[in-house]
Amino acid sequence: MRTTTLSSHSPARGVAASRPHPLRTRHHIVAPSLRIPDAATAAVFAAVRQRGAIARDVIAQVTKLSIATVNRQVTALLDAGILRERADLAVSGAIGRPRVPVEVNHEPFLTLGIHIGARTTSIVATDLFGRTLDAVETPTPRGGQAQALASLAGSARRYLSRWHRRRPLWVGVAIGGVVDSFTGHVDHSRLGWTQAPVGPVLAETLGLPVSVASHVDAIAGAELLLGMRRAPSPTASSLYVYARETVGFALVIGGRVHSPASGPGTIAALPVQSDVLGGTGQLESTVSDEAVLAAARKRGLIPASGPSASMATLLRTARQGDAPGAAESRDLLAERARVLGGAVALLRDMLNPDDVIVGGQAFTEYPEGMQHVEAEFAARSVLPARDIRVTAFGNRVQEAGAGIVSLGGLYADPIGALRRSQNRRPDVSA
């Protein structure tokens, strides 16, 4: 990811963007679809997306749909422009369209994902396969929520204006705090936002459908829809644990991210103890990036301030063999991993999922620490042994989460999603 600071939104446009007209935006906030879709059109599109150029009869075999149903859905997707035929790949001697393979027509389209973090915001362009085309990172705006949202919306608008050859279809937002997915409003104590109209402001500014999701739910959705090696069974369950500057968890049950109407639960206050890291006796205050950096500053491993007062410096020091401070840096990171492993074990024992997945830079930026996570997990869990799987997205997990929120509606209802986006064609030239 390249780090870019986008210029701030102009005050006049910012005021307008912070007061969206409810009648113009209320139908363009769409609850995110973080589940394995089951509609016929969605199943056909998924088969093509996951297998590449594929003939209609093979789609019928994969989806268990009748060939007549597959033909109808393929025709509709071809007419919509998100599939295309590949006559050049037809089997030699085959007769008729059912043997002409089809593939995703991904080049004309993109979706926009926005991950709003406590410190930084990522803006991501994603193609129809869920692949990141480009991403920029900018500091999350501070100050009042109206001004901050206007600034973020302006940054997203300018970013979209760069994509002259692709049509944007949807906007997906992944953010911490308590999210009302039906209205797009967010309460976020770390940012000081109360009933912040995140979805409405973006819908008004960008002129596109917008979905807003809890960021840990979004990341679990990415793992489900983009990272799974096989489709889950109807009764399968997965536990996803996230840690970076914040900590969180999500459950996937029967191919659907479990998203309570009152917002996600929290593991920030799980009781933990670490004499090495300090903290307040609670998980987030002990293992967050800031907690680790505070412990490193206290030991003189990083400076008190400046560009070098960062996790990157601490990680670099830890990997310098016998250099001064290297062993102590490794001890700090190993202790963070140990505490996280114990917390994952506690959650696993309470929920007993079929799979346990961890993600976030607390796990992925220092893979050397996973041995300590796994050892503590094995020592603390009282249930039969189970492996921990690290996210398929590595340090790009925030990008993937925001991306799948922007794609979920398309994957669940490809034709409907295209119609929604066409009704709200953005003008990003201003």
C-alpha positions as CSV (number, residue, x, y, z in Angstrom):
1,M,0.0,0.0,0.0
2,R,1.3,3.4,-0.8
3,T,0.7,6.1,1.8
4,T,-0.8,9.3,0.5
5,T,-2.3,12.3,2.3
6,L,-5.1,13.6,0.2
7,S,-5.9,17.3,0.4
8,S,-8.7,18.4,2.7
9,H,-12.3,19.0,1.4
10,S,-13.2,22.6,0.7
11,P,-15.3,24.2,3.4
12,A,-18.3,25.1,1.2
13,R,-18.6,21.6,-0.3
14,G,-17.9,20.1,3.2
15,V,-20.9,21.8,4.7
16,A,-23.2,20.5,1.9
17,A,-21.8,17.0,2.2
18,S,-22.4,16.9,5.9
19,R,-26.1,17.6,5.5
20,P,-27.4,15.0,3.0
21,H,-31.0,15.2,2.0
22,P,-32.7,12.2,3.5
23,L,-35.0,11.6,0.6
24,R,-32.1,11.4,-1.8
25,T,-30.0,9.0,0.2
26,R,-32.3,6.8,2.3
27,H,-32.8,4.3,-0.4
28,H,-29.1,4.1,-1.2
29,I,-27.9,2.8,2.2
30,V,-27.9,-1.0,1.8
31,A,-27.2,-3.3,4.7
32,P,-24.0,-5.3,3.9
33,S,-24.4,-8.8,2.6
34,L,-21.7,-10.8,4.5
35,R,-22.9,-14.3,3.6
36,I,-22.7,-17.0,1.1
37,P,-25.5,-16.1,-1.4
38,D,-28.0,-18.7,-2.4
39,A,-30.1,-17.0,-5.2
40,A,-29.7,-18.6,-8.7
41,T,-28.1,-15.6,-10.3
42,A,-25.7,-15.2,-7.4
43,A,-24.7,-18.9,-7.6
44,V,-24.0,-18.7,-11.3
45,F,-22.0,-15.5,-10.9
46,A,-20.0,-17.1,-8.0
47,A,-19.2,-20.2,-10.1
48,V,-17.9,-18.1,-13.0
49,R,-16.0,-15.8,-10.6
50,Q,-14.3,-18.7,-8.7
51,R,-13.5,-20.9,-11.7
52,G,-12.7,-18.6,-14.6
53,A,-13.9,-19.2,-18.1
54,I,-16.5,-22.0,-17.7
55,A,-19.2,-23.5,-19.9
56,R,-22.9,-23.4,-19.0
57,D,-23.2,-27.2,-18.6
58,V,-20.3,-27.1,-16.1
59,I,-21.9,-24.3,-14.2
60,A,-25.0,-26.5,-13.9
61,Q,-22.9,-29.3,-12.5
62,V,-21.2,-27.0,-10.0
63,T,-24.3,-25.2,-8.8
64,K,-26.8,-28.1,-9.0
65,L,-29.1,-25.9,-11.0
66,S,-30.9,-27.1,-14.1
67,I,-29.3,-26.2,-17.5
68,A,-32.4,-24.1,-18.3
69,T,-32.0,-22.1,-15.1
70,V,-28.3,-21.6,-15.8
71,N,-29.0,-20.5,-19.4
72,R,-31.5,-17.9,-18.2
73,Q,-29.1,-16.5,-15.5
74,V,-26.1,-16.4,-17.9
75,T,-28.2,-14.6,-20.5
76,A,-29.2,-12.0,-17.9
77,L,-25.6,-11.5,-16.7
78,L,-24.4,-11.2,-20.3
79,D,-27.0,-8.6,-21.0
80,A,-26.0,-6.7,-17.9
81,G,-22.4,-6.7,-19.0
82,I,-20.7,-8.4,-16.1
83,L,-20.2,-11.7,-18.0
84,R,-18.8,-12.1,-21.5
85,E,-18.6,-15.0,-23.8
86,R,-15.3,-16.5,-24.9
87,A,-16.0,-18.2,-28.2
88,D,-12.2,-18.6,-28.7
89,L,-12.1,-21.0,-25.8
90,A,-15.0,-23.2,-27.0
91,V,-14.3,-27.0,-27.1
92,S,-13.3,-28.0,-30.6
93,G,-16.3,-29.5,-32.5
94,A,-18.9,-28.4,-29.9
95,I,-22.1,-27.1,-31.2
96,G,-24.4,-24.4,-29.7
97,R,-24.0,-21.7,-27.1
98,P,-24.1,-23.9,-24.0
99,R,-20.5,-25.1,-24.8
100,V,-19.2,-21.5,-25.2
101,P,-17.4,-20.6,-22.0
102,V,-18.3,-17.4,-20.2
103,E,-16.1,-15.3,-17.8
104,V,-16.4,-12.3,-15.6
105,N,-16.1,-9.0,-17.6
106,H,-14.2,-7.3,-14.8
107,E,-12.3,-4.5,-16.7
108,P,-15.1,-2.0,-17.0
109,F,-16.0,-1.9,-13.3
110,L,-14.7,-1.3,-9.8
111,T,-16.1,-0.9,-6.3
112,L,-14.7,1.5,-3.6
113,G,-13.8,0.3,-0.1
114,I,-13.1,2.6,2.8
115,H,-11.6,1.3,6.1
116,I,-11.9,4.1,8.7
117,G,-9.5,3.3,11.5
118,A,-8.8,5.0,14.8
119,R,-5.6,6.5,13.3
120,T,-5.6,5.9,9.5
121,T,-8.1,5.5,6.8
122,S,-7.6,3.3,3.7
123,I,-9.3,4.0,0.4
124,V,-9.3,0.9,-1.8
125,A,-10.4,0.3,-5.4
126,T,-11.4,-3.4,-5.9
127,D,-12.3,-5.3,-9.0
128,L,-15.2,-7.8,-9.3
129,F,-12.9,-10.7,-8.2
130,G,-12.2,-8.9,-4.9
131,R,-8.6,-8.1,-6.0
132,T,-7.2,-4.7,-4.9
133,L,-6.5,-2.5,-7.9
134,D,-5.0,0.3,-5.9
135,A,-5.1,1.6,-2.3
136,V,-4.1,4.8,-0.6
137,E,-3.8,5.6,3.1
138,T,-4.6,8.9,4.7
139,P,-4.8,10.0,8.4
140,T,-8.3,9.7,9.8
141,P,-9.5,13.3,10.1
142,R,-9.9,14.7,13.6
143,G,-12.2,17.4,14.9
144,G,-16.0,17.5,14.7
145,Q,-17.7,14.5,13.0
146,A,-19.4,16.6,10.4
147,Q,-16.1,18.1,9.3
148,A,-14.3,14.8,9.4
149,L,-17.0,13.0,7.3
150,A,-17.0,15.9,4.8
151,S,-13.2,15.5,4.5
152,L,-13.4,11.7,4.1
153,A,-16.1,12.0,1.5
154,G,-14.1,14.6,-0.4
155,S,-11.0,12.4,-0.4
156,A,-13.1,9.5,-1.7
157,R,-14.6,11.7,-4.4
158,R,-11.2,12.8,-5.6
159,Y,-9.9,9.3,-5.6
160,L,-12.8,8.1,-7.7
161,S,-12.1,10.9,-10.2
162,R,-8.8,9.1,-11.1
163,W,-10.7,6.1,-12.5
164,H,-11.8,7.3,-15.9
165,R,-12.0,3.9,-17.6
166,R,-13.9,2.0,-14.9
167,R,-17.5,2.5,-13.7
168,P,-17.8,2.5,-9.9
169,L,-20.7,0.3,-8.7
170,W,-20.8,0.5,-4.9
171,V,-19.1,1.9,-1.8
172,G,-18.3,-0.2,1.2
173,V,-17.3,1.2,4.6
174,A,-15.6,-0.9,7.4
175,I,-15.4,1.0,10.7
176,G,-15.1,0.3,14.4
177,G,-17.7,1.2,17.0
178,V,-21.4,0.4,16.8
179,V,-22.8,0.4,13.3
180,D,-26.4,0.7,12.3
181,S,-26.2,-1.1,9.0
182,F,-29.7,-0.1,7.9
183,T,-29.2,3.7,8.2
184,G,-25.4,3.9,7.8
185,H,-25.0,5.7,11.1
186,V,-22.1,5.0,13.5
187,D,-21.3,5.6,17.2
188,H,-17.5,5.5,17.6
189,S,-16.1,6.5,21.0
190,R,-12.5,6.5,19.9
191,L,-13.3,9.1,17.2
192,G,-15.8,11.0,19.3
193,W,-18.6,10.3,16.8
194,T,-22.2,9.9,17.9
195,Q,-24.9,8.9,15.4
196,A,-22.4,10.0,12.7
197,P,-24.2,9.7,9.2
198,V,-21.3,7.9,7.6
199,G,-23.4,6.2,4.9
200,P,-25.7,9.1,4.1
201,V,-22.8,11.6,3.6
202,L,-20.9,9.2,1.3
203,A,-24.1,8.3,-0.7
204,E,-24.8,12.0,-1.2
205,T,-21.3,13.0,-2.1
206,L,-20.5,10.0,-4.4
207,G,-23.9,9.3,-5.8
208,L,-23.6,5.5,-5.3
209,P,-25.1,2.8,-3.1
210,V,-23.3,2.6,0.3
211,S,-23.0,-0.3,2.8
212,V,-21.5,0.2,6.2
213,A,-20.3,-2.6,8.4
214,S,-18.4,-3.2,11.7
215,H,-14.8,-3.6,10.7
216,V,-14.2,-7.0,12.3
217,D,-17.5,-8.3,10.8
218,A,-16.2,-7.0,7.4
219,I,-12.8,-8.8,7.8
220,A,-14.6,-12.0,8.8
221,G,-16.8,-11.5,5.7
222,A,-13.7,-11.2,3.5
223,E,-12.3,-14.4,4.9
224,L,-15.7,-16.1,4.2
225,L,-16.3,-14.9,0.7
226,L,-12.7,-14.4,-0.6
227,G,-10.4,-16.4,1.5
228,M,-12.2,-19.7,2.1
229,R,-10.6,-22.7,0.3
230,R,-13.9,-24.6,0.3
231,A,-17.6,-23.7,0.8
232,P,-18.6,-24.0,4.5
233,S,-21.2,-26.6,5.4
234,P,-24.6,-25.3,6.6
235,T,-23.7,-26.0,10.2
236,A,-20.0,-24.9,10.1
237,S,-18.8,-22.1,12.4
238,S,-15.7,-20.0,12.5
239,L,-14.3,-17.6,15.1
240,Y,-12.3,-14.6,13.8
241,V,-10.1,-12.7,16.3
242,Y,-8.6,-9.3,15.3
243,A,-5.9,-7.3,17.0
244,R,-4.0,-4.2,16.1
245,E,-4.7,-0.8,17.6
246,T,-8.1,-2.3,18.7
247,V,-9.2,-5.9,19.4
248,G,-12.4,-7.5,18.3
249,F,-14.0,-10.8,17.2
250,A,-16.6,-12.0,14.8
251,L,-18.5,-15.3,14.4
252,V,-19.4,-16.9,11.1
253,I,-22.2,-19.5,11.4
254,G,-23.6,-21.5,8.5
255,G,-22.0,-19.3,5.8
256,R,-23.1,-16.0,7.3
257,V,-21.3,-13.4,9.5
258,H,-23.3,-13.1,12.7
259,S,-24.1,-9.4,13.1
260,P,-26.3,-8.6,16.1
261,A,-28.8,-5.8,15.6
262,S,-27.4,-4.0,18.6
263,G,-23.9,-4.1,17.2
264,P,-20.9,-6.4,17.8
265,G,-19.8,-7.6,21.2
266,T,-16.5,-6.5,22.6
267,I,-13.5,-8.3,23.9
268,A,-11.6,-5.1,24.8
269,A,-12.2,-5.6,28.5
270,L,-11.3,-9.3,28.8
271,P,-9.2,-9.6,31.9
272,V,-5.5,-10.3,31.2
273,Q,-2.3,-9.7,33.2
274,S,1.1,-8.8,31.9
275,D,3.9,-7.3,34.0
276,V,5.9,-6.8,30.9
277,L,3.4,-4.8,28.9
278,G,1.5,-3.1,31.7
279,G,-1.9,-1.9,30.7
280,T,-5.0,-1.7,32.9
281,G,-5.6,-5.4,33.2
282,Q,-7.8,-5.5,30.1
283,L,-7.0,-7.0,26.8
284,E,-7.1,-4.0,24.5
285,S,-5.1,-1.7,26.8
286,T,-2.4,-4.5,27.1
287,V,-1.9,-5.7,23.5
288,S,-2.8,-2.7,21.3
289,D,-0.1,-1.1,19.2
290,E,-0.1,1.9,21.6
291,A,0.4,-0.3,24.6
292,V,3.3,-2.1,23.1
293,L,4.9,1.2,22.0
294,A,4.4,2.7,25.5
295,A,6.2,-0.3,27.0
296,A,9.0,0.1,24.3
297,R,9.4,3.8,25.1
298,K,9.6,3.0,28.8
299,R,12.5,0.7,28.1
300,G,14.3,3.1,25.8
301,L,13.8,0.8,22.8
302,I,12.3,3.6,20.6
303,P,12.4,7.4,21.0
304,A,9.6,9.2,22.8
305,S,8.4,10.9,19.6
306,G,9.1,11.4,15.9
307,P,9.0,9.1,12.9
308,S,11.1,6.4,14.6
309,A,8.6,6.1,17.5
310,S,6.7,3.4,15.6
311,M,5.9,-0.3,15.4
312,A,8.1,-0.5,12.3
313,T,11.1,0.6,14.3
314,L,10.4,-1.9,17.1
315,L,9.9,-4.7,14.6
316,R,13.1,-3.8,12.8
317,T,15.1,-3.7,16.1
318,A,13.7,-7.1,17.1
319,R,15.0,-8.6,13.9
320,Q,18.6,-7.4,14.3
321,G,20.0,-10.5,16.0
322,D,22.3,-9.5,18.8
323,A,22.1,-5.7,18.3
324,P,21.4,-3.6,21.4
325,G,17.8,-3.7,22.3
326,A,17.0,-6.6,20.0
327,A,16.4,-9.3,22.6
328,E,14.3,-6.9,24.7
329,S,12.2,-6.0,21.7
330,R,11.6,-9.6,20.9
331,D,10.5,-10.2,24.5
332,L,7.9,-7.4,24.2
333,L,6.5,-8.8,21.0
334,A,6.6,-12.4,22.4
335,E,4.6,-11.2,25.4
336,R,2.0,-9.6,23.3
337,A,1.7,-12.8,21.3
338,R,1.4,-14.8,24.6
339,V,-1.4,-12.6,25.9
340,L,-3.2,-12.8,22.6
341,G,-2.9,-16.6,22.5
342,G,-4.5,-16.8,26.0
343,A,-7.4,-14.6,24.9
344,V,-8.0,-16.6,21.8
345,A,-8.1,-19.8,23.9
346,L,-10.7,-18.3,26.2
347,L,-12.9,-17.3,23.3
348,R,-12.5,-20.7,21.7
349,D,-13.5,-22.5,24.9
350,M,-16.6,-20.3,25.3
351,L,-17.8,-20.6,21.7
352,N,-16.2,-23.9,20.5
353,P,-16.2,-23.0,16.8
354,D,-15.1,-25.4,14.0
355,D,-12.3,-23.1,12.9
356,V,-10.2,-20.4,14.6
357,I,-8.8,-17.6,12.4
358,V,-6.6,-14.7,13.6
359,G,-5.9,-11.5,11.7
360,G,-4.7,-7.9,12.1
361,Q,-1.1,-6.6,12.2
362,A,-0.6,-7.8,15.8
363,F,-0.5,-11.3,14.3
364,T,0.7,-10.7,10.8
365,E,3.4,-8.0,11.1
366,Y,5.4,-10.2,13.4
367,P,4.8,-13.8,12.2
368,E,7.7,-15.0,14.4
369,G,5.3,-14.4,17.3
370,M,2.8,-17.0,16.1
371,Q,4.7,-19.8,17.8
372,H,4.0,-18.0,21.1
373,V,0.3,-17.5,20.2
374,E,-0.1,-21.1,19.4
375,A,1.8,-22.4,22.5
376,E,-0.3,-20.3,24.9
377,F,-3.5,-21.2,23.0
378,A,-2.6,-24.9,23.4
379,A,-1.7,-24.5,27.0
380,R,-4.8,-22.5,28.0
381,S,-7.6,-24.1,26.0
382,V,-9.3,-27.0,27.9
383,L,-11.0,-28.4,24.7
384,P,-9.3,-30.9,22.4
385,A,-6.4,-29.6,20.3
386,R,-7.2,-27.4,17.4
387,D,-5.1,-25.4,14.9
388,I,-5.2,-21.7,14.5
389,R,-5.3,-20.3,11.0
390,V,-3.8,-17.0,10.1
391,T,-5.8,-14.8,7.8
392,A,-5.3,-15.3,4.1
393,F,-4.9,-11.6,3.6
394,G,-1.8,-10.9,5.7
395,N,-1.2,-7.2,6.3
396,R,-3.9,-6.3,3.7
397,V,-6.7,-7.4,5.9
398,Q,-8.2,-3.9,6.3
399,E,-8.3,-3.5,2.5
400,A,-9.9,-6.9,2.1
401,G,-12.6,-6.1,4.7
402,A,-13.5,-2.8,3.1
403,G,-13.5,-4.4,-0.3
404,I,-15.9,-7.2,0.6
405,V,-18.4,-4.7,2.1
406,S,-18.4,-2.9,-1.3
407,L,-18.8,-6.3,-3.2
408,G,-21.2,-8.1,-0.9
409,G,-24.3,-6.6,-2.5
410,L,-23.0,-7.4,-6.0
411,Y,-22.2,-11.0,-5.1
412,A,-25.7,-11.5,-3.5
413,D,-27.7,-9.9,-6.3
414,P,-25.6,-9.0,-9.3
415,I,-28.4,-7.7,-11.5
416,G,-30.1,-5.7,-8.7
417,A,-26.7,-4.2,-7.7
418,L,-26.1,-3.0,-11.2
419,R,-29.5,-1.4,-11.4
420,R,-29.0,0.4,-8.1
421,S,-25.6,1.8,-9.2
422,Q,-27.0,2.9,-12.5
423,N,-29.8,4.8,-10.9
424,R,-27.2,6.8,-8.9
425,R,-24.4,7.4,-11.4
426,P,-21.8,9.6,-9.7
427,D,-20.4,12.9,-11.0
428,V,-16.9,12.9,-9.7
429,S,-15.6,15.5,-12.1
430,A,-16.3,18.4,-9.8
